[in-house]
Amino acid sequence: MEQYPAVQFMVKHGRNLAILVGLALPVLVLIGIVAAEWHWVWGIAALVAGVVVGFAFRTFAELTQIIADMLLPQ
């Protein structure tokens, strides 16, 4: 798997990256709510979007893991 550093990175860190990606949008919107006085509805929308994006990234990370396990020589 040394030939595919991006795949190796996703296999190793994909689960943690999914959590970070899912939390990034709500945290940024929370900063906007506090600092720029955005409406609180954006916080709810950001939570929903964060869950959806985090789930999608987690699915991508797991698919990368499956492909690496099945197709790449160990």
Secondary structure, 3 states (H helix, E strand, C coil): CCCCHHHHHHHHHHHHHHHHHHHHHHHHHHHHHHHCCCCCHHHHHHHHHHHHHHHHHHHHHHHHHHHHHHHCCC
